[in-house]
Amino acid sequence: MSHQRFFEMIKQVPRISRLWDMERGMDIEIFEAELGVMSPGEAHMAKFFSSVWHHHSQQYGFDLVDAVSAIDPAHCQLIIEWIADPFYP
């Protein structure tokens, strides 16, 4: 169920959702290559999704305070909803 919730949440950010596959999970090689060409807001969202996926933020350094200054309000809402009802795939 949480796996499905993750993919329902991430599909709201198409630029980032393509870095995950329901069968294989996160494509780390492509993810890391894409981080270098994403806008700051996209990079923060990608790091957020990675943090949820991996159950920690150490790997890519997601920082909520830094993120909210760069992410558009609609994507901030995704994070707020997750904080209110956290789950892990």
N, C-alpha and C positions, 0 to 999 in steps of 0.2 A: 504493500500500500504506500509506504513512504517513497519507494522508488518511483512509483507513478506520480505522486504529488510533486516530486522534484522535477520530473519532466514536464508536468503541467505548468509549474512555475517558470522554468527556464525557457519554455517555448514563447513566453511573452517578450523575450529579448532575442530575436532571430539571429542577430550578428554573433551572439555567444552560444546559442543553443546548438548550432552546427558543430561545435567543438565536443559535443557529447553524443553518444549513440546508446539507445536503450539496451542493446545487446552487449556492446563492448565497453561501455562507460566513457570516461573522459579520455580523449586523445591527447596525451601529455605533450608529445612532440609538436603537434599543430598548435595546441594551446600556448606553449611557450614561444613559438614563432609569432603567433598572432598578438601576444601581449606587447611586442615591440612596435606594432603598427596601429594599435587601437588608440582611440581618443582617451584622455584621462578618465572620463566617466565610464566608458566601456571597459577599461582595464580594471577599475574598481569593481564593477559588476562581475566581471569574469573572476576576479579574486574572491568575491563574496560566494559565488556559486562553487568555486573550488573548495572554499572553506567548509561549506555545507556538505559537499561531496566527500571530502576527506575527514570530516568531523574535527578539524582544527585549522588554524590560520597560519601556522608557522611556515608552511611550504612556500607560499607566495606573499605572505605578509599583509593580509587584508586588515585594514584599520578603519573602523567605523567612523571615527571623527574626520579622518582625511576623506573618506568616501562621500559623506553627505555634502561636502562642499563642491564636489565635482559631478555628482549624479543628478540627473533630471528628476523632478518630483514624482513622476510616474514610477520610475525605477526605485526611488527611495521608498515608495509605498510597498513594493515587493519585499524590501528588507524589513520594513516595519511589521508587515503581516507575518513574516517568518519569525521575527523576534517575539511577537505575541503568541505564536503557536509553533515553536521550533520542532523540526523533525529532521531526520537524517536518512538518506537512502541506504 
